[in-house]
């Protein structure tokens, strides 16, 4: 299963987590599909640690601001 297929599956089951897809074989078609699906970032290897850290910060900031985000209780039985 690809990362994007996993992301689509998780969203279909109601699991909404900030997601950064990392690939060694990027394509513009796959990138467009990933971003349209709602992933926070689509990174192509190699990338710098600063790019990764920026992507993580943006994903978490977006998740905190999203009305779809579940409350952060830390007791999710699915985890």
PyMOL Python script that loads the backbone (N, CA, C, O; Angstrom):
from pymol import cmd

cmd.read_pdbstr("""\
ATOM      1  N   UNK A   1       0.858  -1.166   0.000  1.00  0.00           N
ATOM      2  CA  UNK A   1       0.000   0.000   0.000  1.00  0.00           C
ATOM      3  C   UNK A   1       0.911   1.238   0.000  1.00  0.00           C
ATOM      4  O   UNK A   1       1.882   1.305   0.754  1.00  0.00           O
ATOM      5  N   UNK A   2       0.595   2.175  -0.822  1.00  0.00           N
ATOM      6  CA  UNK A   2       1.382   3.410  -0.861  1.00  0.00           C
ATOM      7  C   UNK A   2       1.017   4.307   0.322  1.00  0.00           C
ATOM      8  O   UNK A   2       0.000   4.102   0.984  1.00  0.00           O
ATOM      9  N   UNK A   3       1.850   5.283   0.568  1.00  0.00           N
ATOM     10  CA  UNK A   3       1.565   6.236   1.642  1.00  0.00           C
ATOM     11  C   UNK A   3       0.267   6.988   1.395  1.00  0.00           C
ATOM     12  O   UNK A   3      -0.501   7.230   2.326  1.00  0.00           O
ATOM     13  N   UNK A   4       0.021   7.358   0.147  1.00  0.00           N
ATOM     14  CA  UNK A   4      -1.212   8.076  -0.175  1.00  0.00           C
ATOM     15  C   UNK A   4      -2.434   7.165  -0.013  1.00  0.00           C
ATOM     16  O   UNK A   4      -3.481   7.609   0.457  1.00  0.00           O
ATOM     17  N   UNK A   5      -2.300   5.901  -0.399  1.00  0.00           N
ATOM     18  CA  UNK A   5      -3.410   4.954  -0.203  1.00  0.00           C
ATOM     19  C   UNK A   5      -3.698   4.782   1.289  1.00  0.00           C
ATOM     20  O   UNK A   5      -4.858   4.722   1.695  1.00  0.00           O
ATOM     21  N   UNK A   6      -2.649   4.702   2.100  1.00  0.00           N
ATOM     22  CA  UNK A   6      -2.836   4.601   3.549  1.00  0.00           C
ATOM     23  C   UNK A   6      -3.517   5.850   4.088  1.00  0.00           C
ATOM     24  O   UNK A   6      -4.432   5.753   4.906  1.00  0.00           O
ATOM     25  N   UNK A   7      -3.083   7.011   3.642  1.00  0.00           N
ATOM     26  CA  UNK A   7      -3.697   8.273   4.073  1.00  0.00           C
ATOM     27  C   UNK A   7      -5.183   8.289   3.708  1.00  0.00           C
ATOM     28  O   UNK A   7      -6.021   8.644   4.537  1.00  0.00           O
ATOM     29  N   UNK A   8      -5.513   7.905   2.470  1.00  0.00           N
ATOM     30  CA  UNK A   8      -6.921   7.863   2.043  1.00  0.00           C
ATOM     31  C   UNK A   8      -7.724   6.893   2.896  1.00  0.00           C
ATOM     32  O   UNK A   8      -8.860   7.187   3.268  1.00  0.00           O
ATOM     33  N   UNK A   9      -7.138   5.732   3.210  1.00  0.00           N
ATOM     34  CA  UNK A   9      -7.825   4.742   4.050  1.00  0.00           C
ATOM     35  C   UNK A   9      -8.088   5.308   5.451  1.00  0.00           C
ATOM     36  O   UNK A   9      -9.194   5.188   5.979  1.00  0.00           O
ATOM     37  N   UNK A  10      -7.079   5.914   6.036  1.00  0.00           N
ATOM     38  CA  UNK A  10      -7.248   6.472   7.379  1.00  0.00           C
ATOM     39  C   UNK A  10      -8.340   7.538   7.399  1.00  0.00           C
ATOM     40  O   UNK A  10      -9.172   7.558   8.306  1.00  0.00           O
ATOM     41  N   UNK A  11      -8.342   8.412   6.417  1.00  0.00           N
ATOM     42  CA  UNK A  11      -9.384   9.452   6.361  1.00  0.00           C
ATOM     43  C   UNK A  11     -10.765   8.832   6.193  1.00  0.00           C
ATOM     44  O   UNK A  11     -11.733   9.295   6.796  1.00  0.00           O
ATOM     45  N   UNK A  12     -10.860   7.791   5.378  1.00  0.00           N
ATOM     46  CA  UNK A  12     -12.156   7.128   5.158  1.00  0.00           C
ATOM     47  C   UNK A  12     -12.680   6.479   6.430  1.00  0.00           C
ATOM     48  O   UNK A  12     -13.891   6.334   6.601  1.00  0.00           O
ATOM     49  N   UNK A  13     -11.773   6.085   7.327  1.00  0.00           N
ATOM     50  CA  UNK A  13     -12.199   5.464   8.583  1.00  0.00           C
ATOM     51  C   UNK A  13     -12.370   6.491   9.705  1.00  0.00           C
ATOM     52  O   UNK A  13     -12.651   6.127  10.847  1.00  0.00           O
ATOM     53  N   UNK A  14     -12.199   7.770   9.378  1.00  0.00           N
ATOM     54  CA  UNK A  14     -12.416   8.819  10.361  1.00  0.00           C
ATOM     55  C   UNK A  14     -11.175   9.262  11.100  1.00  0.00           C
ATOM     56  O   UNK A  14     -11.253  10.154  11.945  1.00  0.00           O
ATOM     57  N   UNK A  15     -10.044   8.673  10.812  1.00  0.00           N
ATOM     58  CA  UNK A  15      -8.791   9.058  11.461  1.00  0.00           C
ATOM     59  C   UNK A  15      -8.203  10.263  10.737  1.00  0.00           C
ATOM     60  O   UNK A  15      -7.793  10.171   9.580  1.00  0.00           O
ATOM     61  N   UNK A  16      -8.169  11.379  11.427  1.00  0.00           N
ATOM     62  CA  UNK A  16      -7.679  12.611  10.824  1.00  0.00           C
ATOM     63  C   UNK A  16      -6.440  13.066  11.586  1.00  0.00           C
ATOM     64  O   UNK A  16      -6.533  13.663  12.658  1.00  0.00           O
ATOM     65  N   UNK A  17      -5.285  12.770  11.012  1.00  0.00           N
ATOM     66  CA  UNK A  17      -4.030  13.176  11.627  1.00  0.00           C
ATOM     67  C   UNK A  17      -3.219  13.976  10.606  1.00  0.00           C
ATOM     68  O   UNK A  17      -3.314  13.718   9.406  1.00  0.00           O
ATOM     69  N   UNK A  18      -2.431  14.933  11.064  1.00  0.00           N
ATOM     70  CA  UNK A  18      -1.591  15.671  10.120  1.00  0.00           C
ATOM     71  C   UNK A  18      -0.592  14.706   9.490  1.00  0.00           C
ATOM     72  O   UNK A  18       0.081  13.955  10.196  1.00  0.00           O
ATOM     73  N   UNK A  19      -0.499  14.728   8.176  1.00  0.00           N
ATOM     74  CA  UNK A  19       0.306  13.743   7.464  1.00  0.00           C
ATOM     75  C   UNK A  19       1.285  14.408   6.519  1.00  0.00           C
ATOM     76  O   UNK A  19       0.928  15.308   5.759  1.00  0.00           O
ATOM     77  N   UNK A  20       2.527  13.950   6.578  1.00  0.00           N
ATOM     78  CA  UNK A  20       3.569  14.380   5.661  1.00  0.00           C
ATOM     79  C   UNK A  20       3.991  13.146   4.884  1.00  0.00           C
ATOM     80  O   UNK A  20       4.468  12.175   5.471  1.00  0.00           O
ATOM     81  N   UNK A  21       3.820  13.176   3.573  1.00  0.00           N
ATOM     82  CA  UNK A  21       4.249  12.059   2.753  1.00  0.00           C
ATOM     83  C   UNK A  21       5.670  12.309   2.278  1.00  0.00           C
ATOM     84  O   UNK A  21       6.004  13.408   1.836  1.00  0.00           O
ATOM     85  N   UNK A  22       6.496  11.290   2.373  1.00  0.00           N
ATOM     86  CA  UNK A  22       7.895  11.365   1.960  1.00  0.00           C
ATOM     87  C   UNK A  22       8.113  10.301   0.892  1.00  0.00           C
ATOM     88  O   UNK A  22       7.761   9.137   1.082  1.00  0.00           O
ATOM     89  N   UNK A  23       8.701  10.710  -0.239  1.00  0.00           N
ATOM     90  CA  UNK A  23       8.889   9.783  -1.339  1.00  0.00           C
ATOM     91  C   UNK A  23      10.276   9.900  -1.957  1.00  0.00           C
ATOM     92  O   UNK A  23      10.893  10.966  -1.958  1.00  0.00           O
ATOM     93  N   UNK A  24      10.741   8.791  -2.475  1.00  0.00           N
ATOM     94  CA  UNK A  24      11.995   8.780  -3.219  1.00  0.00           C
ATOM     95  C   UNK A  24      11.729   8.856  -4.716  1.00  0.00           C
ATOM     96  O   UNK A  24      12.650   9.052  -5.509  1.00  0.00           O
ATOM     97  N   UNK A  25      10.463   8.698  -5.098  1.00  0.00           N
ATOM     98  CA  UNK A  25      10.078   8.708  -6.511  1.00  0.00           C
ATOM     99  C   UNK A  25       8.931   9.690  -6.749  1.00  0.00           C
ATOM    100  O   UNK A  25       7.810   9.274  -7.039  1.00  0.00           O
ATOM    101  N   UNK A  26       9.206  10.981  -6.628  1.00  0.00           N
ATOM    102  CA  UNK A  26       8.134  11.965  -6.758  1.00  0.00           C
ATOM    103  C   UNK A  26       7.648  12.130  -8.202  1.00  0.00           C
ATOM    104  O   UNK A  26       8.420  12.053  -9.158  1.00  0.00           O
ATOM    105  N   UNK A  27       6.353  12.359  -8.317  1.00  0.00           N
ATOM    106  CA  UNK A  27       5.771  12.734  -9.612  1.00  0.00           C
ATOM    107  C   UNK A  27       4.854  13.916  -9.367  1.00  0.00           C
ATOM    108  O   UNK A  27       4.283  14.053  -8.285  1.00  0.00           O
ATOM    109  N   UNK A  28       4.713  14.761 -10.363  1.00  0.00           N
ATOM    110  CA  UNK A  28       3.845  15.925 -10.183  1.00  0.00           C
ATOM    111  C   UNK A  28       2.384  15.488 -10.034  1.00  0.00           C
ATOM    112  O   UNK A  28       1.622  16.116  -9.299  1.00  0.00           O
ATOM    113  N   UNK A  29       1.997  14.428 -10.720  1.00  0.00           N
ATOM    114  CA  UNK A  29       0.618  13.922 -10.616  1.00  0.00           C
ATOM    115  C   UNK A  29       0.323  13.440  -9.195  1.00  0.00           C
ATOM    116  O   UNK A  29      -0.718  13.758  -8.621  1.00  0.00           O
ATOM    117  N   UNK A  30       1.262  12.663  -8.638  1.00  0.00           N
ATOM    118  CA  UNK A  30       1.074  12.144  -7.277  1.00  0.00           C
ATOM    119  C   UNK A  30       1.089  13.282  -6.254  1.00  0.00           C
ATOM    120  O   UNK A  30       0.320  13.267  -5.293  1.00  0.00           O
ATOM    121  N   UNK A  31       1.959  14.262  -6.463  1.00  0.00           N
ATOM    122  CA  UNK A  31       2.016  15.416  -5.556  1.00  0.00           C
ATOM    123  C   UNK A  31       0.694  16.175  -5.580  1.00  0.00           C
ATOM    124  O   UNK A  31       0.157  16.509  -4.524  1.00  0.00           O
ATOM    125  N   UNK A  32       0.171  16.447  -6.754  1.00  0.00           N
ATOM    126  CA  UNK A  32      -1.109  17.162  -6.869  1.00  0.00           C
ATOM    127  C   UNK A  32      -2.223  16.376  -6.192  1.00  0.00           C
ATOM    128  O   UNK A  32      -3.051  16.951  -5.485  1.00  0.00           O
ATOM    129  N   UNK A  33      -2.245  15.070  -6.404  1.00  0.00           N
ATOM    130  CA  UNK A  33      -3.276  14.232  -5.782  1.00  0.00           C
ATOM    131  C   UNK A  33      -3.152  14.241  -4.261  1.00  0.00           C
ATOM    132  O   UNK A  33      -4.156  14.309  -3.553  1.00  0.00           O
ATOM    133  N   UNK A  34      -1.925  14.171  -3.764  1.00  0.00           N
ATOM    134  CA  UNK A  34      -1.699  14.163  -2.319  1.00  0.00           C
ATOM    135  C   UNK A  34      -2.164  15.474  -1.687  1.00  0.00           C
ATOM    136  O   UNK A  34      -2.871  15.464  -0.679  1.00  0.00           O
ATOM    137  N   UNK A  35      -1.771  16.585  -2.272  1.00  0.00           N
ATOM    138  CA  UNK A  35      -2.152  17.892  -1.732  1.00  0.00           C
ATOM    139  C   UNK A  35      -3.672  18.077  -1.819  1.00  0.00           C
ATOM    140  O   UNK A  35      -4.288  18.588  -0.884  1.00  0.00           O
ATOM    141  N   UNK A  36      -4.274  17.663  -2.935  1.00  0.00           N
ATOM    142  CA  UNK A  36      -5.730  17.765  -3.078  1.00  0.00           C
ATOM    143  C   UNK A  36      -6.455  16.892  -2.054  1.00  0.00           C
ATOM    144  O   UNK A  36      -7.561  17.224  -1.628  1.00  0.00           O
ATOM    145  N   UNK A  37      -5.837  15.780  -1.659  1.00  0.00           N
ATOM    146  CA  UNK A  37      -6.437  14.883  -0.668  1.00  0.00           C
ATOM    147  C   UNK A  37      -6.356  15.443   0.739  1.00  0.00           C
ATOM    148  O   UNK A  37      -7.099  15.025   1.626  1.00  0.00           O
ATOM    149  N   UNK A  38      -5.443  16.398   0.943  1.00  0.00           N
ATOM    150  CA  UNK A  38      -5.357  17.030   2.250  1.00  0.00           C
ATOM    151  C   UNK A  38      -4.086  16.773   3.036  1.00  0.00           C
ATOM    152  O   UNK A  38      -3.994  17.174   4.196  1.00  0.00           O
ATOM    153  N   UNK A  39      -3.090  16.106   2.429  1.00  0.00           N
ATOM    154  CA  UNK A  39      -1.847  15.914   3.180  1.00  0.00           C
ATOM    155  C   UNK A  39      -1.212  17.270   3.456  1.00  0.00           C
ATOM    156  O   UNK A  39      -1.356  18.215   2.680  1.00  0.00           O
ATOM    157  N   UNK A  40      -0.515  17.341   4.565  1.00  0.00           N
ATOM    158  CA  UNK A  40       0.098  18.607   4.971  1.00  0.00           C
ATOM    159  C   UNK A  40       1.281  18.961   4.078  1.00  0.00           C
ATOM    160  O   UNK A  40       1.449  20.119   3.696  1.00  0.00           O
ATOM    161  N   UNK A  41       2.098  17.970   3.746  1.00  0.00           N
ATOM    162  CA  UNK A  41       3.273  18.192   2.903  1.00  0.00           C
ATOM    163  C   UNK A  41       3.578  16.944   2.099  1.00  0.00           C
ATOM    164  O   UNK A  41       3.231  15.828   2.486  1.00  0.00           O
ATOM    165  N   UNK A  42       4.229  17.159   0.980  1.00  0.00           N
ATOM    166  CA  UNK A  42       4.687  16.077   0.107  1.00  0.00           C
ATOM    167  C   UNK A  42       6.152  16.361  -0.160  1.00  0.00           C
ATOM    168  O   UNK A  42       6.486  17.258  -0.934  1.00  0.00           O
ATOM    169  N   UNK A  43       7.031  15.593   0.483  1.00  0.00           N
ATOM    170  CA  UNK A  43       8.462  15.852   0.390  1.00  0.00           C
ATOM    171  C   UNK A  43       9.155  14.794  -0.464  1.00  0.00           C
ATOM    172  O   UNK A  43       8.886  13.599  -0.342  1.00  0.00           O
ATOM    173  N   UNK A  44      10.049  15.259  -1.327  1.00  0.00           N
ATOM    174  CA  UNK A  44      10.845  14.365  -2.156  1.00  0.00           C
ATOM    175  C   UNK A  44      12.238  14.250  -1.555  1.00  0.00           C
ATOM    176  O   UNK A  44      12.855  15.254  -1.199  1.00  0.00           O
ATOM    177  N   UNK A  45      12.727  13.025  -1.445  1.00  0.00           N
ATOM    178  CA  UNK A  45      14.085  12.793  -0.951  1.00  0.00           C
ATOM    179  C   UNK A  45      15.081  13.214  -2.014  1.00  0.00           C
ATOM    180  O   UNK A  45      14.781  13.070  -3.199  1.00  0.00           O
ATOM    181  N   UNK A  46      16.202  13.707  -1.669  1.00  0.00           N
ATOM    182  CA  UNK A  46      16.613  14.094  -0.329  1.00  0.00           C
ATOM    183  C   UNK A  46      16.072  15.476   0.017  1.00  0.00           C
ATOM    184  O   UNK A  46      15.768  16.272  -0.872  1.00  0.00           O
ATOM    185  N   UNK A  47      15.956  15.751   1.284  1.00  0.00           N
ATOM    186  CA  UNK A  47      15.534  17.064   1.753  1.00  0.00           C
ATOM    187  C   UNK A  47      16.315  17.372   3.023  1.00  0.00           C
ATOM    188  O   UNK A  47      16.839  16.474   3.682  1.00  0.00           O
ATOM    189  N   UNK A  48      16.383  18.646   3.349  1.00  0.00           N
ATOM    190  CA  UNK A  48      17.148  19.047   4.535  1.00  0.00           C
ATOM    191  C   UNK A  48      16.311  18.842   5.797  1.00  0.00           C
ATOM    192  O   UNK A  48      15.084  18.758   5.749  1.00  0.00           O
ATOM    193  N   UNK A  49      17.006  18.766   6.910  1.00  0.00           N
ATOM    194  CA  UNK A  49      16.278  18.622   8.173  1.00  0.00           C
ATOM    195  C   UNK A  49      15.430  19.857   8.437  1.00  0.00           C
ATOM    196  O   UNK A  49      14.381  19.759   9.075  1.00  0.00           O
ATOM    197  N   UNK A  50      15.863  21.013   7.961  1.00  0.00           N
ATOM    198  CA  UNK A  50      15.079  22.236   8.157  1.00  0.00           C
ATOM    199  C   UNK A  50      13.758  22.171   7.377  1.00  0.00           C
ATOM    200  O   UNK A  50      12.725  22.623   7.871  1.00  0.00           O
ATOM    201  N   UNK A  51      13.789  21.616   6.174  1.00  0.00           N
ATOM    202  CA  UNK A  51      12.555  21.444   5.397  1.00  0.00           C
ATOM    203  C   UNK A  51      11.603  20.508   6.132  1.00  0.00           C
ATOM    204  O   UNK A  51      10.402  20.772   6.206  1.00  0.00           O
ATOM    205  N   UNK A  52      12.130  19.426   6.671  1.00  0.00           N
ATOM    206  CA  UNK A  52      11.287  18.494   7.426  1.00  0.00           C
ATOM    207  C   UNK A  52      10.714  19.160   8.669  1.00  0.00           C
ATOM    208  O   UNK A  52       9.519  19.035   8.938  1.00  0.00           O
ATOM    209  N   UNK A  53      11.540  19.862   9.427  1.00  0.00           N
ATOM    210  CA  UNK A  53      11.059  20.534  10.636  1.00  0.00           C
ATOM    211  C   UNK A  53      10.009  21.589  10.304  1.00  0.00           C
ATOM    212  O   UNK A  53       9.015  21.710  11.020  1.00  0.00           O
ATOM    213  N   UNK A  54      10.211  22.346   9.243  1.00  0.00           N
ATOM    214  CA  UNK A  54       9.214  23.330   8.822  1.00  0.00           C
ATOM    215  C   UNK A  54       7.898  22.647   8.443  1.00  0.00           C
ATOM    216  O   UNK A  54       6.820  23.139   8.777  1.00  0.00           O
ATOM    217  N   UNK A  55       7.990  21.523   7.751  1.00  0.00           N
ATOM    218  CA  UNK A  55       6.784  20.783   7.368  1.00  0.00           C
ATOM    219  C   UNK A  55       6.038  20.268   8.591  1.00  0.00           C
ATOM    220  O   UNK A  55       4.809  20.312   8.638  1.00  0.00           O
ATOM    221  N   UNK A  56       6.775  19.785   9.572  1.00  0.00           N
ATOM    222  CA  UNK A  56       6.150  19.301  10.804  1.00  0.00           C
ATOM    223  C   UNK A  56       5.463  20.453  11.535  1.00  0.00           C
ATOM    224  O   UNK A  56       4.325  20.317  11.984  1.00  0.00           O
ATOM    225  N   UNK A  57       6.146  21.570  11.650  1.00  0.00           N
ATOM    226  CA  UNK A  57       5.537  22.740  12.324  1.00  0.00           C
ATOM    227  C   UNK A  57       4.258  23.174  11.619  1.00  0.00           C
ATOM    228  O   UNK A  57       3.241  23.421  12.267  1.00  0.00           O
ATOM    229  N   UNK A  58       4.310  23.267  10.299  1.00  0.00           N
ATOM    230  CA  UNK A  58       3.130  23.696   9.539  1.00  0.00           C
ATOM    231  C   UNK A  58       1.990  22.700   9.688  1.00  0.00           C
ATOM    232  O   UNK A  58       0.835  23.100   9.831  1.00  0.00           O
ATOM    233  N   UNK A  59       2.300  21.406   9.657  1.00  0.00           N
ATOM    234  CA  UNK A  59       1.260  20.383   9.803  1.00  0.00           C
ATOM    235  C   UNK A  59       0.593  20.470  11.172  1.00  0.00           C
ATOM    236  O   UNK A  59      -0.630  20.381  11.277  1.00  0.00           O
ATOM    237  N   UNK A  60       1.393  20.643  12.214  1.00  0.00           N
ATOM    238  CA  UNK A  60       0.829  20.741  13.561  1.00  0.00           C
ATOM    239  C   UNK A  60       0.042  22.028  13.753  1.00  0.00           C
ATOM    240  O   UNK A  60      -1.017  22.017  14.380  1.00  0.00           O
ATOM    241  N   UNK A  61       0.545  23.136  13.224  1.00  0.00           N
ATOM    242  CA  UNK A  61      -0.185  24.404  13.312  1.00  0.00           C
ATOM    243  C   UNK A  61      -1.519  24.313  12.585  1.00  0.00           C
ATOM    244  O   UNK A  61      -2.540  24.786  13.083  1.00  0.00           O
ATOM    245  N   UNK A  62      -1.506  23.703  11.407  1.00  0.00           N
ATOM    246  CA  UNK A  62      -2.743  23.558  10.637  1.00  0.00           C
ATOM    247  C   UNK A  62      -3.719  22.643  11.362  1.00  0.00           C
ATOM    248  O   UNK A  62      -4.921  22.906  11.387  1.00  0.00           O
ATOM    249  N   UNK A  63      -3.202  21.567  11.952  1.00  0.00           N
ATOM    250  CA  UNK A  63      -4.052  20.625  12.675  1.00  0.00           C
ATOM    251  C   UNK A  63      -4.719  21.292  13.871  1.00  0.00           C
ATOM    252  O   UNK A  63      -5.896  21.052  14.137  1.00  0.00           O
ATOM    253  N   UNK A  64      -3.984  22.118  14.588  1.00  0.00           N
ATOM    254  CA  UNK A  64      -4.553  22.808  15.756  1.00  0.00           C
ATOM    255  C   UNK A  64      -5.649  23.785  15.357  1.00  0.00           C
ATOM    256  O   UNK A  64      -6.585  24.020  16.121  1.00  0.00           O
ATOM    257  N   UNK A  65      -5.535  24.354  14.159  1.00  0.00           N
ATOM    258  CA  UNK A  65      -6.499  25.347  13.695  1.00  0.00           C
ATOM    259  C   UNK A  65      -7.694  24.720  12.978  1.00  0.00           C
ATOM    260  O   UNK A  65      -8.687  25.400  12.721  1.00  0.00           O
ATOM    261  N   UNK A  66      -7.608  23.438  12.658  1.00  0.00           N
ATOM    262  CA  UNK A  66      -8.640  22.776  11.868  1.00  0.00           C
ATOM    263  C   UNK A  66      -9.863  22.440  12.710  1.00  0.00           C
ATOM    264  O   UNK A  66      -9.729  21.889  13.803  1.00  0.00           O
ATOM    265  N   UNK A  67     -11.066  22.767  12.207  1.00  0.00           N
ATOM    266  CA  UNK A  67     -12.289  22.396  12.935  1.00  0.00           C
ATOM    267  C   UNK A  67     -12.531  20.895  12.919  1.00  0.00           C
ATOM    268  O   UNK A  67     -13.328  20.399  13.716  1.00  0.00           O
ATOM    269  N   UNK A  68     -11.853  20.142  12.016  1.00  0.00           N
ATOM    270  CA  UNK A  68     -12.016  18.690  11.951  1.00  0.00           C
ATOM    271  C   UNK A  68     -11.209  17.974  13.014  1.00  0.00           C
ATOM    272  O   UNK A  68     -11.426  16.787  13.257  1.00  0.00           O
ATOM    273  N   UNK A  69     -10.282  18.671  13.651  1.00  0.00           N
ATOM    274  CA  UNK A  69      -9.386  18.030  14.607  1.00  0.00           C
ATOM    275  C   UNK A  69     -10.136  17.582  15.844  1.00  0.00           C
ATOM    276  O   UNK A  69     -10.899  18.353  16.426  1.00  0.00           O
ATOM    277  N   UNK A  70      -9.924  16.327  16.254  1.00  0.00           N
ATOM    278  CA  UNK A  70     -10.556  15.865  17.488  1.00  0.00           C
ATOM    279  C   UNK A  70      -9.859  16.472  18.697  1.00  0.00           C
ATOM    280  O   UNK A  70      -8.709  16.899  18.591  1.00  0.00           O
ATOM    281  N   UNK A  71     -10.523  16.518  19.834  1.00  0.00           N
ATOM    282  CA  UNK A  71      -9.864  17.019  21.045  1.00  0.00           C
ATOM    283  C   UNK A  71      -8.638  16.186  21.370  1.00  0.00           C
ATOM    284  O   UNK A  71      -8.634  14.977  21.139  1.00  0.00           O
ATOM    285  N   UNK A  72      -7.614  16.801  21.893  1.00  0.00           N
ATOM    286  CA  UNK A  72      -6.365  16.121  22.220  1.00  0.00           C
ATOM    287  C   UNK A  72      -6.432  15.616  23.657  1.00  0.00           C
ATOM    288  O   UNK A  72      -5.935  16.279  24.567  1.00  0.00           O
ATOM    289  N   UNK A  73      -7.040  14.454  23.871  1.00  0.00           N
ATOM    290  CA  UNK A  73      -7.174  13.918  25.225  1.00  0.00           C
ATOM    291  C   UNK A  73      -6.041  12.992  25.601  1.00  0.00           C
ATOM    292  O   UNK A  73      -5.745  12.825  26.784  1.00  0.00           O
ATOM    293  N   UNK A  74      -5.392  12.378  24.601  1.00  0.00           N
ATOM    294  CA  UNK A  74      -4.329  11.447  24.887  1.00  0.00           C
ATOM    295  C   UNK A  74      -4.832  10.058  25.274  1.00  0.00           C
ATOM    296  O   UNK A  74      -4.038   9.182  25.617  1.00  0.00           O
ATOM    297  N   UNK A  75      -6.151   9.857  25.219  1.00  0.00           N
ATOM    298  CA  UNK A  75      -6.715   8.557  25.607  1.00  0.00           C
ATOM    299  C   UNK A  75      -7.472   7.915  24.459  1.00  0.00           C
ATOM    300  O   UNK A  75      -8.431   7.177  24.689  1.00  0.00           O
ATOM    301  N   UNK A  76      -7.068   8.175  23.255  1.00  0.00           N
ATOM    302  CA  UNK A  76      -7.726   7.587  22.095  1.00  0.00           C
ATOM    303  C   UNK A  76      -7.513   6.075  22.108  1.00  0.00           C
ATOM    304  O   UNK A  76      -6.367   5.628  22.047  1.00  0.00           O
ATOM    305  N   UNK A  77      -8.577   5.269  22.187  1.00  0.00           N
ATOM    306  CA  UNK A  77      -8.423   3.820  22.271  1.00  0.00           C
ATOM    307  C   UNK A  77      -7.852   3.193  21.006  1.00  0.00           C
ATOM    308  O   UNK A  77      -7.404   2.047  21.041  1.00  0.00           O
ATOM    309  N   UNK A  78      -7.858   3.914  19.895  1.00  0.00           N
ATOM    310  CA  UNK A  78      -7.303   3.372  18.642  1.00  0.00           C
ATOM    311  C   UNK A  78      -5.799   3.416  18.637  1.00  0.00           C
ATOM    312  O   UNK A  78      -5.186   2.777  17.782  1.00  0.00           O
ATOM    313  N   UNK A  79      -5.162   4.141  19.555  1.00  0.00           N
ATOM    314  CA  UNK A  79      -3.708   4.298  19.556  1.00  0.00           C
ATOM    315  C   UNK A  79      -3.052   3.211  20.346  1.00  0.00           C
ATOM    316  O   UNK A  79      -1.826   3.182  20.457  1.00  0.00           O
TER     317      UNK A  79
END
""", "prot")
cmd.dss("prot")
cmd.show_as("cartoon", "prot")
cmd.util.cbc("prot")
cmd.orient("prot")
